[in-house]
């Protein structure tokens, strides 16, 4: 059986797309070949890297890629994981399906309402989680994995 090729795209290829591709390749690699890229790629976020390593996923297994590097590849499905990627997605070669599941860009910190200006927090589903913990990255990891396991349809 031929594997379905899936491309996950987010703004930086630093967190969301790496988590999604790592999870799909690790747990569903017999059916899927997942890639990740960013509209303007940057290095993987160290906290995202740690959150993936905690559950046995190598976040560095995929090299850092920009959307331009994969522009000639044909994918069965292209999945944008943030509103920025969806809005800035360039024209890509033929693909059978395109999905969008926007996960919050919690790397853009906000001031905590109950903390002084020195504390920054990340907004997640109306909650504010302090930056100095891995909680926010674990939360996002679980949210992405739950969506892949239960809701993503190709």
N, C-alpha and C positions, 0 to 999 in steps of 0.2 A: 504494500500500500504506500502510495506516495504521500509524503508529509505536506501539510498545508504550510505555506510561507506567510508569516504574519510580521508586520512592521509596526512597532509601537513608537509613537512620536510625542515628545513633549518639548518644552521651551529649550532646555539646556542639556538633556540627556544625562542629567546628574542624579536624578532620583526616580521619578515615576516610571519612565520608559525602561530604565535599567531593572527596577523591581519587577515590572510586568514581564519583560523578556526573560529574566533570570528564573522567575517562577514557572513560566510556561515551558522553558527548555528543561528545567530540572524535574518537574513533576509530570509533564505531558509530552516529553521529548520524542516519544514513540509516534505521536500523531502530528506534532507541530515543529517547525523550525522558526524560532522567533529571533527578530533583530530589533535593536533599539537605535534611535538616532534623535538628534535635537535640531531645532530650527537654527539655534546658535549654540553649538555644543561647548560644554565646559567639563572639567574633571568631575568625577563622581564625588558627591558630598560625603565626607568622612562618617557622619552619623548614619546616613543611608547605607553605606558600606558595612558598618558595624551591625545594623539591624538585619541585613541580609545574611551576614556571616553567622549570626546567632542561630539561624535555622538551616545552616548548611548550604547556602547558595553563594557561589563565587561571583561577586558583582563585577569582577574585572575580566570575566570570561569573554565578554564582548568588547571589542575595541571601541574607542571613542569615535563616533561617526557623526557627520553632518548629513542633512537631507540630500545635499548635492552629491555626496559620495555614493548614495544608493539610488540616484535618479534613473539609472538604466535597468535596475532590477525590476522584475515583475513579481508582485505579491498577490496572494489570494485575498488577503485582507490587510487594510491599513487602518490603524486605530490611533486616533489622537486622544491624548490623556489630559489635556488642559485646553482652556479656551484660547490661549495665545497660539498654540500649535494649530488649532482648527482655523483660526482667523488668518494665519500666515502660511498655511500649507501651500507650497507651490504645486503646479501641475505635475503630476507624476504619471508614469506609464500605466498602461492598462492594468486594472486590478478588478477582482470580482465583487468586492464589497468594501465599504468604508464605514467605520463606526466612530462614534465620539462618546467618550465617557470622561467628563471633566472632573478631575480631582484637584482640590485646592492647592494653590501654590503657597504653602505655608512657610517657605523659605523667605518670604517677604515679611519681615517682622512688624508687629504692631506694638504700640505701648500698652502694657497691661493697665486696665482701669484701676485696679486696687494696689498697684505697685508704683514705686517711684519711677521717675524717668530713666533710671539706670537699668531697670529690668525690661527686657523685651519678651514678647510672647508671640505665639503663632496661632492664628485663628483656625479652628477645626470644628466644623458643624456647630458653630455657635459657642464652642468651648474655647477656653484660652489655656494653653499648656506652656509652661515655662521652657525657655530655650535650652537651659542647662541640663536637660534630661533627654534620654532617648525615647521618651514616651510618645512624642509627636511622630517620630519616624516609625516606631513600632505600630502606632495607630494607622498611619498611612499604608504601611506594608500590609497589615491585616485587611484594611479596606480594599486595597487592590487585589489581594489574593482571593478574598471572598467574592468579589465581582467576577474574577476569572473563573473560579470554581462553580459559581451558581448562576451567573447572568450573562456572561459573554457568549454570543451565538455567532458562529461563522456560517 
